């Protein structure tokens, strides 16, 4: 690991934009494209929003975000200590939502998976959820040359 950051924020929806910008600002040192930074910001936004809405059910709690850079590989982990996920496989299905009354799209994990190169979810009911995502910057350009 060449460099890392750690951010701890209260589980408030207004902190989602701060978290995404902080991770994006950290990732800039790996010289990503604007599209790559946009992908990272979107994925972080989804992970933090999930923690606020589902992990803590809009109640008090703490979200810990870490990011590390090794060369051009960014790894981002978003951790909550909330209610956890009973069925991770079901939660990762497109359009599945445990909060239909909030008009949630059920696309959070699908978006994370599509915008990042890898997305792992570890969760235990009553103990919270850890989402670890990674992206290698410049991978598409390297494959095209």
N, C-alpha and C positions, 0 to 999 in steps of 0.2 A: 504494500500500500504506500503510494507516494505521498498522498495528502488526504486529510479527512476533516469533517466538520460534524458538530452535534448541536442540535437545536431542541429545546424543550419548551413546549407551548401549552397553554390551557386549551381544552377542547371546546373552543368557541368558533363558530362558523366564520367570524370575521378574521380569524388567524390563518385561514386557508390560503388567502392570497399572499400573505407574508411568507408562509412556508414555501410556496412554489417559487416565489421570487428569490428567496434566500438560497434554495438549492440551485436554481438557474444561475445566480451570480457566482456560486461556488464552481459550477460546472464549466463556466466560460473559460477558465484557465486551460482546458483541454482543447480549445479552439473548435468547438462544434459549429455546425451551420445554424442558421436561424431556424430552419425546420426542425433540426435535432433538439435545439433548446425548447422550442414550442412543444415537442413531443414529451420532453421531460417535465415541463411545467404542467401539462395536461395530466400526465400520469400521477404526479405528486398531488395535484389538486384532487383527483379522484380518491387516492388513498387517504388523504387527510379528511376529506368529506365523509368517507365511509366510517372513519374512526369517530368523528363527531356525531353523525346521525345514527349509526348502527352500534358502534362500540360503546358509546356512552349515552346513547339515546337522547342526545341534546342536553345531557346533564353535565355536572362537573367531572373533570378528569384531566389527565395529562397525556399529551402525545409527544413522543420522542422521535425525532427524525435525525438519522445519521446519513452521511454521504461520504463516499471515499472515491478517490481517483487513483488508478494504477495505469500509468500511460494514458491511453485514450478510453479506458473503460471506467465508466461511472457506475457505482453501486449505491442505491438509495434504499434505506430501510425505514419504514414507518411503523411505530409500535404504539398500541394502546393497551391499557390494562382493564378494559371494559368487560362486556358480557360474553365476548367470544362468539365463535361461529359453531353451531351444532353440526352442520353438514357443509363442509367446504366445497365438495363437488357440486352440490346443488347451488350454492351461493355463486359459483363461477359460471353458471349457465347464463347465456345471454337472455336478457329480459326478466330474469328472476329478481324479485325484490321482496324483502320481508316487511317493507313499509309501503304497501300500495296506497294507503290513505294519505301519504305525503307526496303522491304523484312522482315517485322515484322511477327512473327509467329501467333500472336493473342492468345497466351496462357498465358499471364501474370497473369490475374485474376485466371485462372484455376490452374496455378501453386501455387499461393498464397493459394487458397482454399484447394488444396491437401496436401500442406506441413505444413499447420497450422491447428489448431483445429477449428478456427473460423476466418472469414474474412468479415468485414462490409465495405461498400463503401457509402460515402455520398458526393454528388457533386451537384453543381449548375452552369449552364453555366455562364461564366464570373466571377465566384467567387472562382474557384479552387475545389480541391478534397481532401478528407480525407479518408485514408484507415486505418482501425484499425484491427489488427490481434492478435490472442492470441494462446498460446500453453501451455499445462500443461506438464511439464517434468516428465517422469517416468510413464505416464498414461498407456502405453501399458504393461510395466512390471507389474504394479499393477493389471491389468486385468488378466494377465496370472497366477498370483500366487494364 
